[in-house]
Each structure stands twice: as structure tokens, then as C-alpha cells.
Amino acid sequence: MTRMIGVDVGGTFTDVFVLDEATGTAEVAKVPTSRPDQSGGFLDGINRLVPDLTQAAVVVHGTTAGTNALLERKGAQIGVITTQGLRDVLEMRRRDRPRTWGLRGDFTPVVPRNLRLEVPERTLADGTIHTPVDLDAVRAAAHTLLEAGCQAVAVLFANAYANPENEARATAALRDVWPNAHVSASAEILPEIREFERFSTASLNAYLQPEVSGYLDRLDSALKGGGFGGEFLIVQSNGGVMGTDTACRLPVRTALSGPAAGVIAAAHIARTAGFENVITGDMGGTSFDVALIAEGQSMLSPQTAIDFGMVVRTPMIEITTIGAGGGSIAWVDRGGLLNIGPESAGSTPGPVAYGQGNTRPTVTDANVVLGRIDPDKPIGGKLDRLDVAAAERAIETHVAEPLGLSVLDAAEAILTVANARMAGAMRLVSIERGFDPKRFSFMPFGGGGALHTGAMLAEVGLASAIVPRYPGVTSAMGCVIADMRQDAVQTINALTATLDPNVLGTTMQTHVDDGMALLDAAQSSFERRDTVFELDMAYVGQTHTVSVPLPVTVRDGTVTPPTVAEVEAAFDAAYLATYGRLLKNGMRRVMNLRTAVIGRRPKFDLSSLAPSGGSVEDALQGTRQVHFQDAWHETRIYDRLALPVGAEIAGPAILVQPDTTVLIDPGLVGRVDECGNTVITAKDR
């Protein structure tokens, strides 16, 4: 068993990357995503490359099952058992509104009010149990929820982060009567201060459990039925991987699984190619996902809002998503303005050129009409040929005629608006966070990202672009690259003046022991094991915290806790770097301890993907007319995978490969580096 398989399921295509560790070679495939059950496309993609699953050592999956269930509100019917007086926390949230300055707006939690039941119990903020939990009331609530048809339940008790005893007793009683394993306790999911965030995360975890666990169980059974005896892992939103048991218990950690894998791959590719600062742009069929990697590190956020009011507090790679994928629909509003998305044609029916019943033009249709996508070589193996005439008619009817434009001008307008939206997302993660885009390179991936490279360089002012060897399956490659990771958090809530390093050290040791146990249970081998500690800290009176990395030593699994002086010095350094000054005589408070235990999986040599031999002349497939801005250009077409290392291709040119199309605009030049990436810059650089 030498093959490692990465599978990323997107809204339109399912991508597969297979690495043969014995030979160092890779194979890729794109197949249509199956709906409504994504497991069909998952298995189809694997079978195309590895029909004999006994040859597979590891299968790693980046899934959108949880994300889609949240966005489409297609999770399970669930119930909540909570402290008396707190049934409406999920509905009140932070008293925010869908439109900050709007006069109207509503929000419906995933749990209806009649399924949010209260029981007598009370734990105070200091952890003192004021009222022991009424277990008879818990069991009665469970029977009521089951009779109402609930498939999962969340236990959400006040101040359970400070002392989980009441919640733990209630959960144990509940598990005795609940007919399945879909029981989520807030202190098990997120033992952290702030009621709404803890309640929201735990309830969304319960909401996803039946959907995600059922999906993963089907995949696991199908893989084993095909002879697979290796390790099946799932990508987390933090960019690490976890076992399926953990994923079924904590499905909320898969909320941005697929896009996170792409960022992990991008960081590895960029570092190997000598690029420390990149902005990634993952353009699939439904969305355009943007992330920033600075000094080789992707940005992690402690929480995100999947949609308004649906807050998930778990470490996630910071990814900004907009509805500007290849399948995003172009439309003219009542005011005569051209819009792109957020509605997408998805994989079914897909763009108009797919000929499957859609009549509204998409971004892909515009690229087809302008000659940028070869209609005779559509990606994904779904069709033999794209219908250019149908795409032209759709653009004429829905965009050209309403705006008084020619079909070509309308197609250019569609791309201009799409590019402007994508550039806006890239500015959001760079300029608006204090990063100079001139210091960054653009890394496009996904099926459509490399078609928009030139536009992003011009719009955002980036230094260059680096197109991976297999951009259409970069997220699937990231599944193979990702490390195993276990995150833990615990509220401390103490002034540094009263902080007991031994108590802090005990919590740190518990986190390390739990994380190491998960790594020990894995079938994977690790090059090394790393442990990262951070504190959320602030001055007394401040609401927002700063992340404070701790220089803590872990030897042979044993933690040496920091002294109070070391904690205060680390806070001063982090606060000064963030705000530029310290508060004189300010009292420092430690809010939360965050721990990450990481098993570093071996990384394969990306240079093994580089082409060997060949010539530019052999890779040339001919020419065709491609429209750029206001004119047709005779454009050379190359087989990208046949271009040798060191080849230089001046634009206008198109590089074709099975998983994507790379567009080199006039005035740009692409150079093939030693890993097979194509580095695109202005000709005069």
C-alpha cells in the first residue's frame, strides 16, 4: 500500500489527487459532484485512478457536507436542553442585525423555540454549583424531544466552562435514554467563556451530527467494501486532519474543510518555490475563496460566522468567500446594473454551455464565448464538447440586450464585474489588514482561478503570480499534505497578579495528554510532534483580546509551565506589536488558554511533479483566436504538462491541462520553475 489519496468535494466538481509514495508520481482527476448525496462523486473520482483500493494507504477527504448543511439549513431536527431562563440565548445572539443600518431583519435559529427546553440547574461564574441539575427533568425533556422527532440534542448550561459538573451529569443521564450518539455538550465542544458563542457552536455541532456522521459512515463502508484497509482522515477547518471518529463527534470542525486544504497546499507550494507571501484565490464552480499567507504562515481565526447568526467558535483558517465562481450567474437588476452571483448554476445544470437545461449565462460561459476555454476540451470529463452558440444566445438575451451591448462586449463586461469582485475580496484580506499587495504574489487555483491571473495582477497590484502544477486539484493535494492536528481551549479568567503557574501548567498538560493520545491512536507516522500554546489576554476593562504565543517547552510529553513574568513579557510583546504602545500601570488578564498538538506528516517532494525532458516546440498544440478587451488575438495553445522546466511563454498564450486552463494575458510572461509551477510576471520584470 503506497498510494495516498486526497479528495476534495466542491459545489461543481469533485477533485482527486493520488500520490504514489514509492515512485513519487501523481495522478489527478475531476468528476462532477453528485447531488444530493456527495458520496457518489467521491467514490467515482477515486475509482477512476485507483480501482483497487487495497493499494491505498491513506484517504484524506476535504468535505463541504457540513458547510452545505449549514448554508442550506438542511441539518437535522434537533433539540436543546438548557438552564432555566436561557432558552432564548440562541435567538438574541449579540443583539446584532442582518443589516447593521437597516430598520428590519429577522433571524431564525436552527432550533425552534418549542424545542429549546429548560431544566432547573445553576452554576455560578466562579464555578460554584448553586443549584444541582434536576436529572428527572433532563430525562423528561429528552422524551419530549424524541416524541417531537428530534434526531440530536445539545446540552447548553450556564457557566459550564467554569465547572462542567452539572452539564456532565445531565449529559450522562441523557445518553442513557437517547437512542443514538448524537448528543453534544457545550463544555465538551467549547469550554470557553461567552454564552452565545458556546451555545451556538454546540447547537450547530448537534445540527450537523446526523448529516455528517451518516455521510462519513457511507463513505467508510464503501471504502472498506472496495478493499480499503488504510486510514480514512477528514480535513478540519484549521487546516489539520482528524480521524472519522472525531469528525463524527465534532462535525462543526469541518465547516470550512475543503477551502482550508487548498490554503495548506498553497502554503507548502509557495514555500518550496521560494515565495513567503502569497494571496490565494480558489475559484471553483460556486465561489471564489481568498486567503492570505504571510511569512509562510496562513492566518487562523478563533471563530467565524458561516451565515448571519450562525457563529462557530473553533480555530479556522481565515478565508473570505464570495459568490464569484465559474458557475456564478450573470444578471441585470431593475436599475440596469450588471451583477455576478451569488446564485450559481453548480454542477447541475451547470453553465449554459454544458447543455443541461440552464439558460442564464455564467462566468464560464463568458470565458467560452471569448475563446479562453477550448469548447472541445471541457474539464471534468462530463461532456465531449461545450455549446458555444447556446452560451452566446444566453449572454445576448440576459446581458447584451438589456445593456445595449454586443455579445462580445457583454461577455467582457461579465468578466470585468467578476474580476472586480474578486479583486475586492483580495484587497479585503490584504490592504484593509495593513499588508502591501506589492509584497505578495497571487496563487490561483481551483478549476477557474488561473483564467483570471492577469486581471488580478492588474487590479490588485500584486508582484507576480504562481500557478501550481495542478491548480484544479490543489485542495485535493492539500488533503495529502495536511498535518494531523488537535486543538483545545479552556477559559482561565485570572489576573496575572493572581495567576498560579501550576494550575495553568496542569491545564496545559491535560491538553497535551489528550492531543498526544489522539496522535498515538492514528495509523499515520509523523516526522515530529509539535505543541503550540497561546493565551487570549487583555488589559482589565478591555473587551477584545490579543493572541499571545507562549515559549513553552514540552519534553517527552511533559509540560514546563511559564512563570508569571514570562506570561507578562509575552503579552507586552504581542500587545506592542498589535497596537504600538502599552498601557501604563494596566492590569493584565488571562482569558483563555489555547493549545494545538500537531503531528507533522511527511511532505512529498514537489519537484517530483516537474516535467522531465520535452521542449516548448513539442508542447505547442497550435493557435486560436482569443478575445482580450476589445480585439481578437492570435493566441498560441500549449500542453502545459509537457512544457519543460525553464520554459518561457510570452502572452497571449493559453496553457491547457485536464484540470484547468491557464491564461497568460498580453504583456505577461510565464516561466516554468523546478517544481513545475508557472510563475507569471510582466514581461519587463
C-alpha positions, -999 to 999 in steps of 0.1 A, spaced: 0 0 0 19 31 -12 -8 54 -25 -21 84 -7 -54 97 -20 -68 133 -14 -104 140 -23 -120 175 -22 -157 178 -29 -167 211 -43 -200 226 -54 -195 217 -90 -166 192 -92 -150 166 -70 -112 166 -73 -89 137 -67 -51 137 -62 -33 104 -59 4 103 -48 23 71 -52 49 73 -25 70 45 -40 76 63 -73 70 99 -63 44 103 -92 10 118 -90 -23 114 -109 -53 138 -108 -90 136 -118 -120 158 -118 -155 144 -118 -189 161 -114 -201 164 -78 -231 141 -72 -262 156 -56 -278 153 -32 -255 126 -19 -219 136 -25 -206 102 -18 -213 91 -53 -189 116 -69 -163 109 -41 -162 72 -50 -164 77 -87 -133 100 -86 -113 75 -66 -122 46 -88 -110 64 -119 -75 65 -106 -73 37 -80 -98 9 -89 -81 -15 -65 -84 2 -31 -61 -24 -15 -33 -3 -29 -43 28 -9 -26 35 24 -45 67 33 -76 85 21 -79 121 32 -112 140 25 -119 177 24 -157 179 27 -184 205 22 -211 183 36 -212 203 69 -208 237 52 -237 230 27 -259 217 55 -254 250 74 -258 273 44 -288 255 30 -302 248 65 -305 211 58 -292 198 90 -311 175 114 -341 185 135 -325 189 169 -335 199 204 -318 219 232 -318 213 269 -306 244 288 -306 263 321 -339 279 332 -341 314 317 -316 308 288 -337 292 261 -336 324 240 -298 330 240 -295 315 205 -322 339 192 -309 370 210 -273 364 198 -253 396 204 -283 417 196 -268 422 161 -288 426 129 -285 412 94 -282 447 81 -265 470 106 -282 501 95 -315 486 84 -347 490 102 -359 454 96 -343 420 97 -351 387 112 -332 355 122 -345 320 129 -322 297 149 -317 262 137 -336 251 168 -372 262 171 -382 278 204 -406 249 213 -376 225 210 -355 246 234 -364 232 268 -353 245 302 -344 224 333 -336 235 369 -298 239 375 -274 267 381 -236 271 381 -221 304 391 -194 322 372 -168 312 397 -177 275 392 -198 272 424 -228 249 419 -257 269 432 -284 245 421 -277 209 413 -292 197 380 -326 180 382 -319 148 363 -356 138 363 -363 170 344 -335 162 320 -349 127 312 -384 142 308 -371 168 284 -353 141 264 -385 121 260 -404 153 249 -377 160 223 -377 124 210 -415 125 207 -412 157 187 -389 139 162 -355 152 172 -325 133 159 -299 151 180 -297 171 212 -274 198 226 -270 204 264 -263 241 270 -258 251 306 -248 284 320 -211 288 331 -204 252 322 -169 263 311 -161 272 347 -174 239 362 -189 213 338 -202 190 366 -239 198 362 -237 196 324 -217 164 326 -243 147 349 -271 159 326 -253 146 295 -246 112 311 -283 108 321 -293 120 286 -270 95 269 -287 67 289 -321 74 272 -311 89 239 -313 63 211 -281 74 192 -247 90 198 -259 125 186 -256 143 220 -235 175 222 -225 191 255 -213 227 254 -184 222 278 -171 192 257 -173 212 225 -161 246 237 -151 251 274 -148 288 269 -164 319 284 -192 337 264 -226 320 265 -238 328 230 -207 316 212 -206 284 233 -243 277 228 -241 285 191 -211 262 184 -226 233 204 -260 235 189 -246 237 154 -225 207 162 -256 188 171 -274 201 140 -246 186 118 -240 153 136 -267 131 119 -259 146 84 -221 144 86 -218 112 105 -242 95 81 -223 108 51 -189 96 66 -203 63 76 -215 57 40 -180 66 27 -163 45 52 -184 14 44 -180 19 7 -142 22 10 -140 -9 31 -163 -27 7 -138 -19 -20 -109 -35 -1 -96 -3 16 -78 -12 49 -59 20 54 -66 52 73 -95 75 65 -90 111 76 -110 143 74 -96 178 69 -106 203 96 -113 240 92 -79 247 109 -60 230 81 -52 199 101 -67 164 97 -86 142 122 -100 107 122 -135 99 112 -145 91 148 -135 127 159 -152 141 128 -185 124 136 -183 136 172 -172 172 163 -186 178 128 -186 216 134 -148 214 129 -154 206 92 -173 238 85 -146 251 60 -128 218 54 -123 219 16 -111 255 13 -87 250 42 -70 221 25 -63 244 -5 -46 270 17 -24 244 33 -13 231 -1 -8 267 -13 15 275 17 36 244 10 39 250 -27 48 287 -21 75 279 5 90 253 -18 91 277 -47 106 305 -26 75 326 -21 68 336 16 39 360 9 10 349 -12 -27 356 -16 -46 325 -27 -76 326 -49 -96 293 -51 -121 297 -79 -145 267 -82 -178 264 -98 -197 282 -70 -174 305 -51 -141 324 -50 -122 318 -18 -94 341 -8 -68 337 20 -36 354 29 -3 337 37 23 360 53 59 348 60 49 313 51 20 311 77 -17 311 70 -39 332 93 -61 315 119 -92 330 133 -108 317 166 -143 320 152 -163 327 121 -199 333 111 -210 307 85 -241 328 79 -257 356 99 -263 344 134 -246 310 128 -214 315 148 -189 287 150 -161 293 176 -133 269 167 -99 276 151 -103 282 113 -81 293 86 -92 329 77 -109 325 43 -131 352 26 -157 337 3 -177 355 -24 -202 341 -49 -179 345 -80 -172 310 -92 -173 297 -128 -209 288 -124 -220 321 -109 -249 336 -128 -247 370 -145 -279 391 -143 -290 427 -148 -310 442 -120 -340 466 -123 -316 495 -121 -297 483 -151 -266 472 -132 -248 440 -141 -243 416 -112 -225 383 -107 -238 357 -83 -243 348 -56 -266 323 -73 -247 295 -91 -256 270 -117 -235 245 -98 -227 211 -113 -264 205 -123 -275 220 -146 -241 239 -148 -232 267 -172 -253 272 -204 -225 257 -225 -229 224 -207 -263 220 -224 -281 206 -194 -310 230 -193 -297 262 -178 -305 293 -199 -288 320 -178 -252 330 -185 -224 323 -161 -187 334 -158 -177 302 -175 -200 310 -205 -183 343 -209 -149 327 -210 -161 302 -235 -176 329 -258 -143 349 -257 -123 318 -267 -105 314 -234 -118 279 -228 -115 253 -255 -150 240 -262 -136 207 -275 -117 200 -242 -140 207 -212 -126 198 -178 -142 172 -156 -150 146 -182 -186 155 -181 -191 164 -218 -175 159 -251 -180 194 -263 -193 227 -249 -221 245 -267 -207 279 -277 -237 290 -296 -260 284 -266 -237 304 -244 -238 333 -269 -276 333 -270 -278 333 -232 -254 363 -229 -273 381 -257 -307 376 -241 -298 382 -204 -270 407 -206 -263 422 -241 -298 433 -250 -307 448 -216 -275 468 -215 -274 476 -253 -241 458 -258 -227 434 -284 -224 398 -273 -186 401 -271 -188 434 -251 -213 418 -228 -190 388 -222 -161 411 -214 -184 431 -191 -193 398 -172 -156 391 -167 -149 427 -157 -175 427 -130 -164 392 -118 -128 403 -117 -137 435 -98 -155 414 -71 -126 390 -68 -101 419 -66 -122 435 -38 -120 403 -18 -82 402 -22 -79 438 -11 -101 430 19 -76 404 32 -45 425 23 -48 463 22 -75 465 48 -54 445 72 -23 465 67 -5 443 41 10 458 9 -1 437 -21 31 446 -39 49 423 -15 26 394 -23 22 370 -52 -11 356 -64 -17 319 -63 -48 310 -83 -62 275 -81 -95 257 -85 -109 249 -119 -112 286 -129 -87 306 -109 -59 305 -135 -81 321 -161 -81 354 -141 -45 357 -132 -37 387 -154 -68 406 -143 -58 401 -106 -23 413 -111 -35 444 -128 -65 451 -105 -47 445 -71 -11 454 -80 4 421 -70 41 414 -77 36 382 -96 16 350 -98 25 314 -92 2 288 -108 6 254 -92 13 223 -113 -22 210 -108 -43 241 -99 -76 224 -105 -70 199 -77 -49 220 -53 -74 214 -24 -72 177 -30 -34 179 -29 -37 198 3 -55 168 18 -24 147 13 -1 174 26 -21 184 58 -8 175 92 -28 159 120 -39 185 145 -59 186 177 -70 220 191 -81 226 227 -93 256 247 -100 263 283 -111 296 300 -87 307 328 -101 341 336 -75 353 360 -53 384 365 -16 378 360 -11 391 395 -31 361 409 -22 336 382 -10 302 396 15 288 371 10 253 384 -28 255 378 -20 268 342 5 240 338 -20 214 348 -45 225 321 -17 227 296 -6 191 305 -42 179 301 -44 194 266 -11 178 256 -20 144 270 -54 144 252 -38 156 219 -9 131 221 -34 103 228 -52 111 195 -19 111 176 -10 77 192 -43 63 181 -37 73 145 -23 49 119 -1 77 105 36 80 111 49 115 120 82 132 113 78 150 146 52 163 171 48 200 179 28 217 206 17 253 203 4 273 233 -14 307 231 -32 328 257 -60 352 249 -51 382 270 -62 418 275 -59 447 300 -86 448 326 -116 467 312 -109 457 276 -133 435 256 -111 424 228 -81 401 234 -48 396 217 -33 362 210 -1 357 230 22 329 219 39 312 248 75 299 246 68 267 265 89 236 264 74 201 261 99 173 266 89 136 264 52 147 267 58 168 299 50 205 300 72 230 318 47 259 325 58 295 321 64 318 350 41 348 356 70 371 345 73 351 312 35 354 306 35 392 312 66 397 289 49 377 262 18 397 265 37 430 263 54 419 232 22 408 215 3 439 226 30 462 214 32 445 180 -5 449 176 -12 484 189 22 501 190 21 510 227 15 496 262 -9 509 288 10 523 318 0 506 350 -26 485 332 -36 452 349 -33 422 326 -59 395 325 -55 359 310 -88 349 295 -83 316 276 -56 290 271 -54 276 235 -33 245 227 -26 228 194 -9 194 193 3 188 158 16 156 142 38 166 112 31 142 84 59 136 58 57 160 29 64 147 -6 90 164 -28 71 187 -51 100 186 -76 88 151 -85 58 167 -102 81 187 -125 82 177 -162 113 158 -174 126 164 -209 104 177 -237 106 211 -254 85 242 -259 81 233 -296 67 198 -287 43 213 -263 28 237 -288 -6 225 -300 -15 253 -324 -32 286 -322 -67 300 -320 -84 334 -318 -89 347 -282 -106 379 -273 -88 403 -249 -105 436 -241 -115 450 -275 -98 428 -300 -92 392 -311 -56 380 -308 -39 350 -324 -30 330 -293 -7 301 -290 -20 270 -272 4 248 -252 1 214 -235 11 228 -201 22 194 -186 46 189 -215 64 223 -210 99 217 -197 115 233 -167 128 267 -176 104 273 -205 93 309 -210 59 315 -227 51 351 -236 14 362 -237 -10 360 -252 -9 323 -246 -31 295 -232 -18 265 -213 -42 236 -212 -43 206 -189 -70 182 -178 -79 200 -146 -78 237 -156 -68 263 -182 -41 288 -176 -44 322 -193 -13 343 -199 -25 378 -210 -8 400 -235 22 418 -218 28 389 -194 52 360 -195 51 326 -178 82 307 -166 82 270 -156 101 266 -123 118 235 -109 86 222 -93 65 225 -125 48 257 -113 43 285 -138 54 319 -125 37 348 -143 51 383 -143 51 414 -165 75 410 -195 97 438 -183 103 424 -148 
